[in-house]
Amino acid sequence: MIPKITNALAWEQAQLLMQPAYIRVVDNIRKALEDSNWQESYQEVETPLPGYEICLSSQGKDVKINLWELCFEVCFQDYQRGTVPLESELNVEIDTSLLDDETGEVDWQKLDNKARQQVEQLFTSLEN
C-alpha cells in the first residue's frame, strides 16, 4: 500500500523517519541473514514506488519483499505489508512513539528497536 499522508506535520515527521528507518531495516536484514539459511539478492523496482526488493531464497522457497514496505511498517502505525495491493493508497499515521516528546527529533533507540522487531517478525514468518 502506498502511504497517503494527510497533513503537513505528519509529512515532516515521515521525512525525518524514513531514511533512518530504511538504513536500519537493511542493516537488520543483513544481521538476520548472518544467522539464517536464506540467501539474498536485491532487485531494483520502478513501480509503484522506486526502490528495491530483497529476494530471499532457501531450500527451494523464493520470497520477494519491497524494502519500502518494511520501512512503512516501522514508521507508520498499524501498517501491514501485503494486506492490500501495493498500488493502492492508504491513509497512514506516523508512529510518533519513534520521536522524542520534547524535541520532536528521532528517538534512535526506539527506531532501532522497532526496525529490529519488524525484521525479526519477517524472518519468523518466512520459517512458517
MOPAC internal coordinates of N, CA, C and O (Angstrom, degrees):
PM7 1SCF
backbone

  N    0.0000 0     0.00 0     0.00 0    0    0    0
  C    1.4413 1     0.00 0     0.00 0    1    0    0
  C    1.5185 1   109.40 1     0.00 0    2    1    0
  O    1.2310 1   120.93 1   -44.68 1    3    2    1
  N    1.2728 1   115.83 1   135.32 1    3    2    1
  C    1.4578 1   120.69 1   176.74 1    5    3    2
  C    1.5204 1   107.15 1   -84.00 1    6    5    3
  O    1.2310 1   120.16 1   -58.15 1    7    6    5
  N    1.3285 1   117.30 1   121.85 1    7    6    5
  C    1.4632 1   119.18 1  -178.31 1    9    7    6
  C    1.5279 1   111.32 1   -68.75 1   10    9    7
  O    1.2310 1   121.37 1   -43.37 1   11   10    9
  N    1.3110 1   114.98 1   136.63 1   11   10    9
  C    1.4566 1   121.37 1   175.12 1   13   11   10
  C    1.5268 1   106.76 1  -111.66 1   14   13   11
  O    1.2310 1   121.40 1   -64.36 1   15   14   13
  N    1.3200 1   114.93 1   115.64 1   15   14   13
  C    1.4619 1   121.11 1  -177.23 1   17   15   14
  C    1.5183 1   107.58 1   -94.86 1   18   17   15
  O    1.2310 1   120.81 1   -50.66 1   19   18   17
  N    1.3310 1   116.05 1   129.34 1   19   18   17
  C    1.4597 1   120.39 1  -166.04 1   21   19   18
  C    1.5199 1   116.27 1   -98.63 1   22   21   19
  O    1.2310 1   119.51 1   172.12 1   23   22   21
  N    1.3409 1   118.54 1    -7.88 1   23   22   21
  C    1.4677 1   117.90 1   178.68 1   25   23   22
  C    1.5266 1   110.85 1  -150.53 1   26   25   23
  O    1.2310 1   121.10 1   -14.92 1   27   26   25
  N    1.3223 1   115.51 1   165.08 1   27   26   25
  C    1.4634 1   121.89 1  -173.54 1   29   27   26
  C    1.5329 1   112.42 1   -64.17 1   30   29   27
  O    1.2310 1   119.96 1   139.79 1   31   30   29
  N    1.3200 1   117.68 1   -40.21 1   31   30   29
  C    1.4654 1   120.18 1  -179.83 1   33   31   30
  C    1.5307 1   110.09 1   -63.35 1   34   33   31
  O    1.2310 1   120.51 1   134.69 1   35   34   33
  N    1.3134 1   116.62 1   -45.31 1   35   34   33
  C    1.4638 1   120.40 1   179.26 1   37   35   34
  C    1.5249 1   110.24 1   -62.50 1   38   37   35
  O    1.2310 1   120.12 1   142.89 1   39   38   37
  N    1.3306 1   117.38 1   -37.11 1   39   38   37
  C    1.4648 1   121.04 1   177.84 1   41   39   38
  C    1.5298 1   110.23 1   -61.80 1   42   41   39
  O    1.2310 1   120.34 1   134.87 1   43   42   41
  N    1.3314 1   116.96 1   -45.13 1   43   42   41
  C    1.4667 1   121.16 1   178.65 1   45   43   42
  C    1.5284 1   110.92 1   -62.28 1   46   45   43
  O    1.2310 1   120.77 1   137.97 1   47   46   45
  N    1.3312 1   116.13 1   -42.03 1   47   46   45
  C    1.4551 1   120.34 1   179.70 1   49   47   46
  C    1.5305 1   111.13 1   -65.17 1   50   49   47
  O    1.2310 1   120.45 1   140.24 1   51   50   49
  N    1.3299 1   116.75 1   -39.76 1   51   50   49
  C    1.4665 1   120.70 1   178.15 1   53   51   50
  C    1.5265 1   110.14 1   -63.49 1   54   53   51
  O    1.2310 1   120.47 1   137.96 1   55   54   53
  N    1.3235 1   116.71 1   -42.04 1   55   54   53
  C    1.4604 1   120.14 1   178.84 1   57   55   54
  C    1.5307 1   111.12 1   -62.19 1   58   57   55
  O    1.2310 1   120.68 1   145.47 1   59   58   57
  N    1.3085 1   116.31 1   -34.53 1   59   58   57
  C    1.4548 1   121.86 1   179.31 1   61   59   58
  C    1.5371 1   111.52 1   -69.81 1   62   61   59
  O    1.2310 1   120.30 1   143.85 1   63   62   61
  N    1.3380 1   117.04 1   -36.15 1   63   62   61
  C    1.4511 1   121.75 1  -172.37 1   65   63   62
  C    1.5274 1   115.62 1   -92.17 1   66   65   63
  O    1.2310 1   119.84 1   147.44 1   67   66   65
  N    1.3193 1   117.92 1   -32.56 1   67   66   65
  C    1.4621 1   120.13 1  -166.79 1   69   67   66
  C    1.5341 1   113.97 1   -62.63 1   70   69   67
  O    1.2310 1   119.16 1   131.14 1   71   70   69
  N    1.3060 1   119.21 1   -48.86 1   71   70   69
  C    1.4614 1   119.75 1  -177.82 1   73   71   70
  C    1.5309 1   111.91 1   -64.59 1   74   73   71
  O    1.2310 1   119.36 1   132.37 1   75   74   73
  N    1.3422 1   118.82 1   -47.63 1   75   74   73
  C    1.4675 1   117.48 1   177.81 1   77   75   74
  C    1.5323 1   112.10 1   -62.87 1   78   77   75
  O    1.2310 1   119.98 1   144.67 1   79   78   77
  N    1.3225 1   117.64 1   -35.33 1   79   78   77
  C    1.4659 1   120.17 1   178.29 1   81   79   78
  C    1.5231 1   110.55 1   -64.58 1   82   81   79
  O    1.2310 1   120.49 1   137.08 1   83   82   81
  N    1.3219 1   116.67 1   -42.92 1   83   82   81
  C    1.4704 1   121.41 1   179.37 1   85   83   82
  C    1.5233 1   110.14 1   -58.77 1   86   85   83
  O    1.2310 1   120.77 1   132.88 1   87   86   85
  N    1.3177 1   116.13 1   -47.12 1   87   86   85
  C    1.4679 1   121.01 1  -179.54 1   89   87   86
  C    1.5273 1   110.69 1   -61.74 1   90   89   87
  O    1.2310 1   120.35 1   137.24 1   91   90   89
  N    1.3104 1   116.94 1   -42.76 1   91   90   89
  C    1.4631 1   120.42 1  -178.88 1   93   91   90
  C    1.5246 1   112.10 1   -70.46 1   94   93   91
  O    1.2310 1   120.34 1   143.67 1   95   94   93
  N    1.3311 1   116.95 1   -36.33 1   95   94   93
  C    1.4606 1   120.02 1   176.18 1   97   95   94
  C    1.5277 1   109.95 1   -62.17 1   98   97   95
  O    1.2310 1   120.34 1   130.95 1   99   98   97
  N    1.3206 1   116.96 1   -49.05 1   99   98   97
  C    1.4673 1   120.63 1  -179.30 1  101   99   98
  C    1.5277 1   110.46 1   -62.12 1  102  101   99
  O    1.2310 1   119.84 1   138.62 1  103  102  101
  N    1.3195 1   117.91 1   -41.38 1  103  102  101
  C    1.4624 1   120.93 1   179.69 1  105  103  102
  C    1.5283 1   111.00 1   -65.41 1  106  105  103
  O    1.2310 1   120.50 1   139.59 1  107  106  105
  N    1.3214 1   116.64 1   -40.41 1  107  106  105
  C    1.4640 1   119.26 1   179.09 1  109  107  106
  C    1.5197 1   111.92 1   -69.96 1  110  109  107
  O    1.2310 1   120.01 1   147.76 1  111  110  109
  N    1.3159 1   117.59 1   -32.24 1  111  110  109
  C    1.4677 1   120.30 1   173.76 1  113  111  110
  C    1.5279 1   109.08 1   -63.39 1  114  113  111
  O    1.2310 1   120.58 1   134.84 1  115  114  113
  N    1.3261 1   116.50 1   -45.16 1  115  114  113
  C    1.4685 1   120.46 1   178.18 1  117  115  114
  C    1.5226 1   111.02 1   -56.30 1  118  117  115
  O    1.2310 1   120.59 1   134.03 1  119  118  117
  N    1.3288 1   116.48 1   -45.97 1  119  118  117
  C    1.4675 1   120.62 1  -179.73 1  121  119  118
  C    1.5260 1   110.99 1   -64.81 1  122  121  119
  O    1.2310 1   120.28 1   137.44 1  123  122  121
  N    1.3313 1   117.07 1   -42.56 1  123  122  121
  C    1.4674 1   120.61 1  -179.41 1  125  123  122
  C    1.5271 1   111.13 1   -64.66 1  126  125  123
  O    1.2310 1   120.32 1   144.07 1  127  126  125
  N    1.3178 1   116.99 1   -35.93 1  127  126  125
  C    1.4584 1   120.82 1  -179.52 1  129  127  126
  C    1.5257 1   111.81 1   -66.96 1  130  129  127
  O    1.2310 1   120.28 1   151.14 1  131  130  129
  N    1.3230 1   117.07 1   -28.86 1  131  130  129
  C    1.4680 1   120.69 1   179.59 1  133  131  130
  C    1.5262 1   111.27 1   -61.39 1  134  133  131
  O    1.2310 1   120.45 1   149.77 1  135  134  133
  N    1.3422 1   116.75 1   -30.23 1  135  134  133
  C    1.4660 1   121.62 1  -176.83 1  137  135  134
  C    1.5211 1   112.84 1  -108.24 1  138  137  135
  O    1.2310 1   120.13 1  -158.28 1  139  138  137
  N    1.3272 1   117.36 1    21.72 1  139  138  137
  C    1.4618 1   119.33 1  -177.25 1  141  139  138
  C    1.5268 1   110.75 1  -130.34 1  142  141  139
  O    1.2310 1   121.56 1    -7.07 1  143  142  141
  N    1.3166 1   114.62 1   172.93 1  143  142  141
  C    1.4703 1   121.37 1   176.52 1  145  143  142
  C    1.5192 1   111.56 1   -93.42 1  146  145  143
  O    1.2310 1   119.81 1  -176.48 1  147  146  145
  N    1.3108 1   117.97 1     3.52 1  147  146  145
  C    1.4575 1   122.20 1  -177.15 1  149  147  146
  C    1.5232 1   110.81 1   -81.21 1  150  149  147
  O    1.2310 1   121.33 1   -39.33 1  151  150  149
  N    1.3170 1   115.05 1   140.67 1  151  150  149
  C    1.4618 1   122.49 1   174.05 1  153  151  150
  C    1.5176 1   107.19 1  -108.01 1  154  153  151
  O    1.2310 1   120.25 1   -40.01 1  155  154  153
  N    1.3250 1   117.13 1   139.99 1  155  154  153
  C    1.4587 1   119.39 1  -176.25 1  157  155  154
  C    1.5128 1   111.98 1  -118.30 1  158  157  155
  O    1.2310 1   122.20 1   -26.26 1  159  158  157
  N    1.3117 1   113.40 1   153.74 1  159  158  157
  C    1.4561 1   122.44 1   165.89 1  161  159  158
  C    1.5227 1   105.35 1  -146.71 1  162  161  159
  O    1.2310 1   121.23 1   -16.14 1  163  162  161
  N    1.2988 1   115.26 1   163.86 1  163  162  161
  C    1.4586 1   119.91 1  -178.73 1  165  163  162
  C    1.5137 1   109.02 1  -120.85 1  166  165  163
  O    1.2310 1   121.28 1   -36.33 1  167  166  165
  N    1.3135 1   115.16 1   143.67 1  167  166  165
  C    1.4546 1   121.46 1  -179.20 1  169  167  166
  C    1.5241 1   108.30 1  -130.07 1  170  169  167
  O    1.2310 1   120.77 1   -51.31 1  171  170  169
  N    1.3173 1   116.12 1   128.69 1  171  170  169
  C    1.4591 1   120.44 1   177.81 1  173  171  170
  C    1.5281 1   109.12 1   -74.66 1  174  173  171
  O    1.2310 1   120.97 1   -44.27 1  175  174  173
  N    1.3267 1   115.76 1   135.73 1  175  174  173
  C    1.4662 1   121.54 1   176.67 1  177  175  174
  C    1.5212 1   108.50 1  -124.28 1  178  177  175
  O    1.2310 1   120.92 1   -32.09 1  179  178  177
  N    1.3103 1   115.85 1   147.91 1  179  178  177
  C    1.4653 1   121.20 1  -178.85 1  181  179  178
  C    1.5232 1   112.77 1  -104.26 1  182  181  179
  O    1.2310 1   120.53 1   148.88 1  183  182  181
  N    1.3286 1   116.59 1   -31.12 1  183  182  181
  C    1.4588 1   119.77 1  -176.25 1  185  183  182
  C    1.5159 1   109.66 1  -130.49 1  186  185  183
  O    1.2310 1   118.59 1   -25.11 1  187  186  185
  N    1.2718 1   120.28 1   154.89 1  187  186  185
  C    1.4560 1   126.36 1    -7.45 1  189  187  186
  C    1.5262 1   113.06 1   -74.57 1  190  189  187
  O    1.2310 1   120.79 1   164.27 1  191  190  189
  N    1.3455 1   116.09 1   -15.73 1  191  190  189
  C    1.4635 1   120.59 1   176.15 1  193  191  190
  C    1.5179 1   108.67 1  -126.82 1  194  193  191
  O    1.2310 1   119.69 1   -53.79 1  195  194  193
  N    1.3218 1   118.20 1   126.21 1  195  194  193
  C    1.4669 1   119.16 1   177.00 1  197  195  194
  C    1.5289 1   110.05 1   -61.27 1  198  197  195
  O    1.2310 1   120.87 1   -44.19 1  199  198  197
  N    1.2911 1   115.94 1   135.81 1  199  198  197
  C    1.4542 1   120.48 1   180.00 1  201  199  198
  C    1.5091 1   110.40 1   164.36 1  202  201  199
  O    1.2310 1   120.82 1    35.44 1  203  202  201
  N    1.3307 1   116.04 1  -144.56 1  203  202  201
  C    1.4564 1   121.20 1  -175.78 1  205  203  202
  C    1.5146 1   110.87 1  -134.10 1  206  205  203
  O    1.2310 1   122.05 1   -30.75 1  207  206  205
  N    1.3269 1   113.67 1   149.25 1  207  206  205
  C    1.4523 1   122.21 1   167.52 1  209  207  206
  C    1.5108 1   106.59 1  -108.27 1  210  209  207
  O    1.2310 1   121.18 1   -35.74 1  211  210  209
  N    1.3129 1   115.35 1   144.26 1  211  210  209
  C    1.4520 1   118.91 1   169.70 1  213  211  210
  C    1.5162 1   105.82 1   -96.62 1  214  213  211
  O    1.2310 1   121.29 1   -48.07 1  215  214  213
  N    1.3206 1   115.14 1   131.93 1  215  214  213
  C    1.4548 1   122.13 1   179.32 1  217  215  214
  C    1.5236 1   106.93 1  -107.55 1  218  217  215
  O    1.2310 1   120.47 1   -63.17 1  219  218  217
  N    1.3193 1   116.70 1   116.83 1  219  218  217
  C    1.4555 1   121.93 1  -177.23 1  221  219  218
  C    1.5213 1   109.29 1  -110.77 1  222  221  219
  O    1.2310 1   120.76 1   -42.04 1  223  222  221
  N    1.3394 1   116.15 1   137.96 1  223  222  221
  C    1.4622 1   122.05 1  -179.97 1  225  223  222
  C    1.5164 1   109.54 1  -133.91 1  226  225  223
  O    1.2310 1   121.39 1   -43.77 1  227  226  225
  N    1.3349 1   114.94 1   136.23 1  227  226  225
  C    1.4571 1   120.65 1   175.22 1  229  227  226
  C    1.5227 1   108.74 1  -160.51 1  230  229  227
  O    1.2310 1   120.82 1   -53.06 1  231  230  229
  N    1.3050 1   116.04 1   126.94 1  231  230  229
  C    1.4654 1   123.25 1   174.91 1  233  231  230
  C    1.5285 1   112.12 1    47.64 1  234  233  231
  O    1.2310 1   120.55 1  -131.77 1  235  234  233
  N    1.3157 1   116.56 1    48.23 1  235  234  233
  C    1.4572 1   121.43 1   176.98 1  237  235  234
  C    1.5118 1   115.54 1    80.26 1  238  237  235
  O    1.2310 1   120.16 1   179.96 1  239  238  237
  N    1.3088 1   117.30 1    -0.04 1  239  238  237
  C    1.4703 1   121.64 1   179.12 1  241  239  238
  C    1.5226 1   108.32 1  -101.74 1  242  241  239
  O    1.2310 1   120.49 1   -50.48 1  243  242  241
  N    1.3258 1   116.67 1   129.52 1  243  242  241
  C    1.4620 1   122.34 1   178.78 1  245  243  242
  C    1.5248 1   109.65 1  -121.15 1  246  245  243
  O    1.2310 1   120.93 1   -46.58 1  247  246  245
  N    1.3321 1   115.83 1   133.42 1  247  246  245
  C    1.4623 1   121.82 1  -178.53 1  249  247  246
  C    1.5165 1   108.36 1  -135.19 1  250  249  247
  O    1.2310 1   120.70 1   -43.12 1  251  250  249
  N    1.3385 1   116.27 1   136.88 1  251  250  249
  C    1.4654 1   121.38 1   174.30 1  253  251  250
  C    1.5143 1   108.45 1  -116.80 1  254  253  251
  O    1.2310 1   120.91 1   -46.04 1  255  254  253
  N    1.3324 1   115.86 1   133.96 1  255  254  253
  C    1.4566 1   121.65 1  -178.15 1  257  255  254
  C    1.5175 1   108.79 1  -133.06 1  258  257  255
  O    1.2310 1   120.71 1   -51.74 1  259  258  257
  N    1.3134 1   116.25 1   128.26 1  259  258  257
  C    1.4551 1   121.69 1   177.60 1  261  259  258
  C    1.5275 1   108.38 1   -74.34 1  262  261  259
  O    1.2310 1   120.50 1   -56.62 1  263  262  261
  N    1.3229 1   116.65 1   123.38 1  263  262  261
  C    1.4681 1   120.10 1  -177.28 1  265  263  262
  C    1.5291 1   112.60 1   -64.52 1  266  265  263
  O    1.2310 1   120.31 1   146.58 1  267  266  265
  N    1.3428 1   117.00 1   -33.42 1  267  266  265
  C    1.4643 1   118.28 1   178.25 1  269  267  266
  C    1.5255 1   110.53 1   -63.06 1  270  269  267
  O    1.2310 1   120.54 1   142.30 1  271  270  269
  N    1.3323 1   116.57 1   -37.70 1  271  270  269
  C    1.4617 1   117.96 1   179.69 1  273  271  270
  C    1.5210 1   112.08 1   -63.86 1  274  273  271
  O    1.2310 1   120.19 1   143.48 1  275  274  273
  N    1.3201 1   117.24 1   -36.52 1  275  274  273
  C    1.4627 1   119.16 1   174.85 1  277  275  274
  C    1.5242 1   110.40 1   -62.97 1  278  277  275
  O    1.2310 1   120.51 1   140.25 1  279  278  277
  N    1.3175 1   116.63 1   -39.75 1  279  278  277
  C    1.4700 1   120.37 1   177.23 1  281  279  278
  C    1.5245 1   110.96 1   -64.63 1  282  281  279
  O    1.2310 1   120.58 1   141.11 1  283  282  281
  N    1.3223 1   116.49 1   -38.89 1  283  282  281
  C    1.4627 1   119.83 1   178.91 1  285  283  282
  C    1.5256 1   110.20 1   -62.09 1  286  285  283
  O    1.2310 1   120.40 1   142.34 1  287  286  285
  N    1.3404 1   116.83 1   -37.66 1  287  286  285
  C    1.4615 1   119.84 1   177.50 1  289  287  286
  C    1.5254 1   111.10 1   -62.40 1  290  289  287
  O    1.2310 1   120.86 1   146.87 1  291  290  289
  N    1.3167 1   115.96 1   -33.13 1  291  290  289
  C    1.4635 1   120.20 1   178.93 1  293  291  290
  C    1.5303 1   110.44 1   -75.40 1  294  293  291
  O    1.2310 1   119.87 1   133.56 1  295  294  293
  N    1.3131 1   117.85 1   -46.44 1  295  294  293
  C    1.4654 1   122.20 1  -169.32 1  297  295  294
  C    1.5263 1   115.56 1   -84.12 1  298  297  295
  O    1.2310 1   120.26 1   155.39 1  299  298  297
  N    1.3162 1   117.10 1   -24.61 1  299  298  297
  C    1.4636 1   120.28 1  -174.42 1  301  299  298
  C    1.5228 1   111.00 1  -114.02 1  302  301  299
  O    1.2310 1   121.14 1   -32.10 1  303  302  301
  N    1.3215 1   115.42 1   147.90 1  303  302  301
  C    1.4586 1   121.08 1   177.43 1  305  303  302
  C    1.5193 1   109.45 1   -72.67 1  306  305  303
  O    1.2310 1   120.85 1   -43.99 1  307  306  305
  N    1.3048 1   115.97 1   136.01 1  307  306  305
  C    1.4680 1   123.14 1   171.62 1  309  307  306
  C    1.5200 1   114.50 1    58.34 1  310  309  307
  O    1.2310 1   119.30 1  -156.08 1  311  310  309
  N    1.3206 1   118.95 1    23.92 1  311  310  309
  C    1.4629 1   121.52 1   175.89 1  313  311  310
  C    1.5210 1   107.63 1   -80.73 1  314  313  311
  O    1.2310 1   120.68 1   -52.82 1  315  314  313
  N    1.3241 1   116.30 1   127.18 1  315  314  313
  C    1.4620 1   120.14 1   179.56 1  317  315  314
  C    1.5176 1   109.64 1  -122.12 1  318  317  315
  O    1.2310 1   121.52 1   -67.16 1  319  318  317
  N    1.2943 1   114.70 1   112.84 1  319  318  317
  C    1.4604 1   122.63 1  -179.63 1  321  319  318
  C    1.5163 1   110.06 1   -59.64 1  322  321  319
  O    1.2310 1   121.41 1   -45.22 1  323  322  321
  N    1.3422 1   114.90 1   134.78 1  323  322  321
  C    1.4504 1   120.58 1   172.25 1  325  323  322
  C    1.5137 1   117.01 1    81.87 1  326  325  323
  O    1.2310 1   119.24 1  -179.08 1  327  326  325
  N    1.3266 1   119.06 1     0.92 1  327  326  325
  C    1.4621 1   119.75 1  -178.44 1  329  327  326
  C    1.5225 1   112.64 1   -80.84 1  330  329  327
  O    1.2310 1   120.49 1   155.35 1  331  330  329
  N    1.3200 1   116.67 1   -24.65 1  331  330  329
  C    1.4540 1   123.08 1   178.26 1  333  331  330
  C    1.5255 1   106.13 1  -136.18 1  334  333  331
  O    1.2310 1   119.23 1   -31.90 1  335  334  333
  N    1.3383 1   119.07 1   148.10 1  335  334  333
  C    1.4656 1   119.10 1   178.86 1  337  335  334
  C    1.5244 1   111.88 1   -52.12 1  338  337  335
  O    1.2310 1   120.93 1   -40.52 1  339  338  337
  N    1.3296 1   115.82 1   139.48 1  339  338  337
  C    1.4620 1   121.69 1  -176.91 1  341  339  338
  C    1.5238 1   112.14 1   -57.61 1  342  341  339
  O    1.2310 1   119.96 1   152.35 1  343  342  341
  N    1.3175 1   117.68 1   -27.65 1  343  342  341
  C    1.4627 1   121.01 1  -177.29 1  345  343  342
  C    1.5305 1   112.98 1   -70.51 1  346  345  343
  O    1.2310 1   119.77 1   159.60 1  347  346  345
  N    1.3185 1   118.05 1   -20.40 1  347  346  345
  C    1.4619 1   120.28 1  -177.78 1  349  347  346
  C    1.5284 1   110.47 1   -82.26 1  350  349  347
  O    1.2310 1   120.79 1   -22.53 1  351  350  349
  N    1.3385 1   116.10 1   157.47 1  351  350  349
  C    1.4692 1   121.54 1  -179.63 1  353  351  350
  C    1.5197 1   110.07 1   -97.71 1  354  353  351
  O    1.2310 1   121.10 1   -28.06 1  355  354  353
  N    1.3038 1   115.51 1   151.94 1  355  354  353
  C    1.4539 1   121.75 1   178.96 1  357  355  354
  C    1.5187 1   108.41 1  -143.56 1  358  357  355
  O    1.2310 1   120.47 1   -51.67 1  359  358  357
  N    1.3250 1   116.70 1   128.33 1  359  358  357
  C    1.4653 1   119.81 1   173.11 1  361  359  358
  C    1.5210 1   107.77 1   -65.41 1  362  361  359
  O    1.2310 1   120.90 1   -48.07 1  363  362  361
  N    1.3206 1   115.88 1   131.93 1  363  362  361
  C    1.4673 1   120.64 1  -177.80 1  365  363  362
  C    1.5202 1   110.34 1  -125.76 1  366  365  363
  O    1.2310 1   122.06 1   -21.30 1  367  366  365
  N    1.3223 1   113.66 1   158.70 1  367  366  365
  C    1.4612 1   120.76 1   173.86 1  369  367  366
  C    1.5202 1   108.01 1  -121.47 1  370  369  367
  O    1.2310 1   120.99 1   -43.11 1  371  370  369
  N    1.3018 1   115.72 1   136.89 1  371  370  369
  C    1.4637 1   122.20 1   178.54 1  373  371  370
  C    1.5255 1   108.89 1   -64.93 1  374  373  371
  O    1.2310 1   120.61 1   -39.28 1  375  374  373
  N    1.3195 1   116.45 1   140.72 1  375  374  373
  C    1.4586 1   120.47 1   171.77 1  377  375  374
  C    1.5234 1   106.88 1   -80.07 1  378  377  375
  O    1.2310 1   121.02 1   -89.66 1  379  378  377
  N    1.3150 1   115.65 1    90.34 1  379  378  377
  C    1.4641 1   120.70 1  -174.71 1  381  379  378
  C    1.5247 1   112.59 1   -70.05 1  382  381  379
  O    1.2310 1   120.03 1   170.61 1  383  382  381
  N    1.3403 1   117.55 1    -9.39 1  383  382  381
  C    1.4663 1   118.76 1   175.23 1  385  383  382
  C    1.5278 1   110.94 1   -67.35 1  386  385  383
  O    1.2310 1   120.36 1   166.01 1  387  386  385
  N    1.3423 1   116.92 1   -13.99 1  387  386  385
  C    1.4692 1   121.23 1   178.28 1  389  387  386
  C    1.5268 1   112.20 1   -84.75 1  390  389  387
  O    1.2310 1   121.02 1   179.38 1  391  390  389
  N    1.3230 1   115.66 1    -0.62 1  391  390  389
  C    1.4620 1   121.50 1  -179.75 1  393  391  390
  C    1.5160 1   109.78 1  -113.34 1  394  393  391
  O    1.2310 1   120.66 1   -36.74 1  395  394  393
  N    1.3101 1   116.35 1   143.26 1  395  394  393
  C    1.4582 1   121.68 1   177.59 1  397  395  394
  C    1.5207 1   108.96 1   -66.55 1  398  397  395
  O    1.2310 1   120.36 1   -49.84 1  399  398  397
  N    1.3281 1   116.91 1   130.16 1  399  398  397
  C    1.4706 1   121.46 1  -177.57 1  401  399  398
  C    1.5207 1   113.13 1   -60.60 1  402  401  399
  O    1.2310 1   120.41 1   143.82 1  403  402  401
  N    1.3158 1   116.83 1   -36.18 1  403  402  401
  C    1.4673 1   120.05 1  -175.34 1  405  403  402
  C    1.5185 1   113.33 1   -83.40 1  406  405  403
  O    1.2310 1   120.43 1   137.30 1  407  406  405
  N    1.3334 1   116.79 1   -42.70 1  407  406  405
  C    1.4632 1   119.36 1  -173.18 1  409  407  406
  C    1.5223 1   113.80 1  -100.24 1  410  409  407
  O    1.2310 1   120.19 1   158.85 1  411  410  409
  N    1.3235 1   117.25 1   -21.15 1  411  410  409
  C    1.4568 1   120.37 1  -176.26 1  413  411  410
  C    1.5202 1   112.70 1    79.80 1  414  413  411
  O    1.2310 1   120.11 1  -179.41 1  415  414  413
  N    1.3296 1   117.40 1     0.59 1  415  414  413
  C    1.4667 1   122.02 1   179.64 1  417  415  414
  C    1.5302 1   109.63 1   -83.51 1  418  417  415
  O    1.2310 1   120.70 1   -11.30 1  419  418  417
  N    1.3226 1   116.26 1   168.70 1  419  418  417
  C    1.4551 1   122.29 1   179.85 1  421  419  418
  C    1.5244 1   110.34 1   -63.42 1  422  421  419
  O    1.2310 1   120.71 1   -48.02 1  423  422  421
  N    1.3237 1   116.25 1   131.98 1  423  422  421
  C    1.4618 1   121.73 1   170.63 1  425  423  422
  C    1.5267 1   105.45 1   -89.42 1  426  425  423
  O    1.2310 1   121.08 1   -81.42 1  427  426  425
  N    1.3196 1   115.54 1    98.58 1  427  426  425
  C    1.4616 1   121.43 1  -170.68 1  429  427  426
  C    1.5164 1   113.14 1   -60.74 1  430  429  427
  O    1.2310 1   120.22 1   141.97 1  431  430  429
  N    1.3116 1   117.19 1   -38.03 1  431  430  429
  C    1.4717 1   119.96 1  -179.41 1  433  431  430
  C    1.5220 1   110.81 1   -65.58 1  434  433  431
  O    1.2310 1   120.31 1   135.53 1  435  434  433
  N    1.3253 1   117.01 1   -44.47 1  435  434  433
  C    1.4637 1   119.79 1   179.42 1  437  435  434
  C    1.5259 1   111.58 1   -66.74 1  438  437  435
  O    1.2310 1   120.42 1   141.82 1  439  438  437
  N    1.3278 1   116.80 1   -38.18 1  439  438  437
  C    1.4581 1   120.40 1   177.55 1  441  439  438
  C    1.5268 1   110.11 1   -64.32 1  442  441  439
  O    1.2310 1   120.37 1   134.24 1  443  442  441
  N    1.3230 1   116.89 1   -45.76 1  443  442  441
  C    1.4644 1   120.90 1   177.71 1  445  443  442
  C    1.5282 1   110.93 1   -58.28 1  446  445  443
  O    1.2310 1   120.80 1   133.77 1  447  446  445
  N    1.3287 1   116.08 1   -46.23 1  447  446  445
  C    1.4680 1   120.45 1  -178.42 1  449  447  446
  C    1.5252 1   112.02 1   -62.63 1  450  449  447
  O    1.2310 1   120.32 1   136.31 1  451  450  449
  N    1.3295 1   116.99 1   -43.69 1  451  450  449
  C    1.4629 1   119.46 1  -177.84 1  453  451  450
  C    1.5234 1   111.17 1   -70.08 1  454  453  451
  O    1.2310 1   119.77 1   140.91 1  455  454  453
  N    1.3124 1   118.05 1   -39.09 1  455  454  453
  C    1.4696 1   120.79 1   177.58 1  457  455  454
  C    1.5254 1   109.89 1   -62.53 1  458  457  455
  O    1.2310 1   120.08 1   135.50 1  459  458  457
  N    1.3166 1   117.46 1   -44.50 1  459  458  457
  C    1.4667 1   121.66 1   178.57 1  461  459  458
  C    1.5265 1   110.40 1   -61.48 1  462  461  459
  O    1.2310 1   120.81 1   136.75 1  463  462  461
  N    1.3246 1   116.06 1   -43.25 1  463  462  461
  C    1.4705 1   121.10 1  -179.90 1  465  463  462
  C    1.5335 1   110.90 1   -62.15 1  466  465  463
  O    1.2310 1   119.97 1   136.44 1  467  466  465
  N    1.3183 1   117.66 1   -43.56 1  467  466  465
  C    1.4672 1   120.97 1  -178.87 1  469  467  466
  C    1.5218 1   110.55 1   -64.98 1  470  469  467
  O    1.2310 1   120.09 1   139.04 1  471  470  469
  N    1.3176 1   117.43 1   -40.96 1  471  470  469
  C    1.4642 1   120.49 1   179.15 1  473  471  470
  C    1.5303 1   110.22 1   -68.28 1  474  473  471
  O    1.2310 1   120.05 1   140.21 1  475  474  473
  N    1.3262 1   117.52 1   -39.79 1  475  474  473
  C    1.4684 1   120.46 1   176.78 1  477  475  474
  C    1.5260 1   110.37 1   -61.00 1  478  477  475
  O    1.2310 1   120.09 1   138.02 1  479  478  477
  N    1.3412 1   117.43 1   -41.98 1  479  478  477
  C    1.4666 1   121.02 1   177.73 1  481  479  478
  C    1.5268 1   110.78 1   -63.00 1  482  481  479
  O    1.2310 1   120.44 1   140.40 1  483  482  481
  N    1.3180 1   116.76 1   -39.60 1  483  482  481
  C    1.4558 1   120.93 1   178.17 1  485  483  482
  C    1.5250 1   110.19 1   -59.69 1  486  485  483
  O    1.2310 1   120.01 1   128.88 1  487  486  485
  N    1.3168 1   117.59 1   -51.12 1  487  486  485
  C    1.4540 1   120.44 1  -177.36 1  489  487  486
  C    1.5252 1   111.48 1   -67.97 1  490  489  487
  O    1.2310 1   119.54 1   146.93 1  491  490  489
  N    1.3074 1   118.49 1   -33.07 1  491  490  489
  C    1.4623 1   121.14 1   174.37 1  493  491  490
  C    1.5234 1   110.06 1   -63.02 1  494  493  491
  O    1.2310 1   120.45 1   136.79 1  495  494  493
  N    1.3208 1   116.75 1   -43.21 1  495  494  493
  C    1.4750 1   120.25 1  -179.94 1  497  495  494
  C    1.5274 1   111.39 1   -66.77 1  498  497  495
  O    1.2310 1   119.40 1   150.39 1  499  498  497
  N    1.3127 1   118.75 1   -29.61 1  499  498  497
  C    1.4585 1   121.87 1   178.34 1  501  499  498
  C    1.5109 1   112.07 1   -67.84 1  502  501  499
  O    1.2310 1   120.68 1   150.22 1  503  502  501
  N    1.3151 1   116.30 1   -29.78 1  503  502  501
  C    1.4736 1   120.65 1  -178.31 1  505  503  502
  C    1.5214 1   111.98 1   -77.25 1  506  505  503
  O    1.2310 1   120.11 1   164.24 1  507  506  505
  N    1.3285 1   117.40 1   -15.76 1  507  506  505
  C    1.4740 1   120.66 1  -178.84 1  509  507  506
  C    1.5089 1   112.24 1   -87.47 1  510  509  507
  O    1.2310 1   120.10 1   180.00 1  511  510  509

